[in-house]
Amino acid sequence: MKAIRVEASGAPEVLRYADVPQPTPGPGQALVKIDAAGVNYVDVYQRTGLYPVQLPLILGQEAGGTVTAVGPGVSEVKVGHRVAYAHVLGAYAEYAAVPAERLVVLPNGVSTKQGAAAMLQGMTAHYLATTTYPLKPGDTCLVHAAAGGVGLLLCQIAKLRGARVLGTVSTEEKAQLAREAGADEVILYAREDFEAAVKRLTGDARFQVIYDSVGKTTFAKGLSCLAPRGMMVLYGQSSGPVGPFDPQVLSRNGSLFLTRPTLAHYIATRDELVARAEEVLDWVRQGKLALRIEHEFPLAEAAEAHRQLEARKTTGKVLLIP
């Protein structure tokens, strides 16, 4: 079968389109014929070595497809089930052997492409808005990269929970996408300093929570935009990692909370995985959560998909199609 193999950390050129043996499902595993694999920033971090992984490997952590075989002891899925999964390496391929306990059966009305687009980013947006800081009516939140894959979903879920949403984006085109996703106000950070814009738009009210996937270039200013006892949720670092800082800054800015969450800890058990995924997929099925699948690349063009993602030329979801 064909897959994207990484043998050394580096630029997108290290993504090799190669022939590799088709896996056989072992005990507790299911073989999934992949229809679409999701491309996410965590893939970039692993490719570059920012997040250390054991090499060589097949990249990718998210896909949708159909179960074609099961190993011994599998009860969660059956051959023929349409499924999706996240947080299991090896998705940039035609087939993947996946622990069955990590697979979620897709409901009727949700395609395998939608499943691939919804799992990692959808469940990330879900835990951020419902668990890390459970948004409620009356809250005001800031979503950085509001037109990105997680950002568009996070804006929508925040509105479902009754919050006021401000988003930051780089272009007017992306601002329109964020507004369509429910952002009440959008800040174009290329035109206006977002810290100054926040004070203009919120006065002294500021934010109960900031959802920051950008990191290095936004983190410090964000701390001054939070209300007393507000929460900084740093869940990514597309501009680079945040450097060391003095925790007294949290005290001086109003006894702030800081957390650096990751999806794995919010889907650690199968029960939590299924509950979180099913709510997201049901919102998709009902039309309450719109997935924007803007970019589909052939699997062989994974390197180009990474280039465009890193250059911030993408909006919504990026998929690889085997």
PyMOL commands that set and color helices and strands:
alter all, ss='L'
color gray80, all
select helices_A, chain A and resi 12-14+41-48+100-102+112-132+149-160+172-180+194-202+219-223+248-252+263-266+270-286+299-310
alter helices_A, ss='H'
color red, helices_A
select strands_A, chain A and resi 2-6+15-19+29-39+57-58+62-70+82-86+95-99+104-105+140-143+164-169+185-188+207-212+226-234+257-259+293-298+317-321
alter strands_A, ss='S'
color yellow, strands_A
deselect
rebuild
show_as cartoon
